Amino acid sequence: MWSQVPLLAATAGSLDLSETATPVLLFSLALFAVSFSVKLWATILLGVDGFFYRDMFLETRRDGGAMVEGPYAYFSDPIYSVGYCPVYAGALAAHSAAGLAAGFALHLGIFAFNLLVERPFVRRVYGRLVGGAP
């Protein structure tokens, strides 16, 4: 997500939202706050052993069943779905059309990684998905 910052700086103002600047900024701040909170909550529940792909590279594995509490009760991947929304919040706050496009591409990329790499790994090692929602 931080890779988007130079693009936002270079393309700020390319999206004409001048008539709605204040509501867009307030929406961006709220989106960022909700997204960050969901991501933090999910990370606390999951723990560092299952985050940042630690269990993909180290021999330690966490125990327990599928995560079905907190944001995992509503989203199978809250860190990737809701937790990735700051890319849109930043682009809207900067009024950057290229930032929105890049944010969408980054979001698609993390979902592709999840589908092609992480989910098969979790199924192979743990025999199930971590998240409780479909």
Secondary structure, DSSP 8 states (H G I E B T S, - for coil): -GGGHHHHHHHTT-S--GGGHHHHHHHHHHHHHHHHHHHHHHHHHH-GGGSTTHHHHSS----SS-B-SGGGGT-S-TTTTGGGTHHHHHHHHHT-HHHHHHHHHHHHHHHHHIIIIIHHHHHHHHSS-SBS--
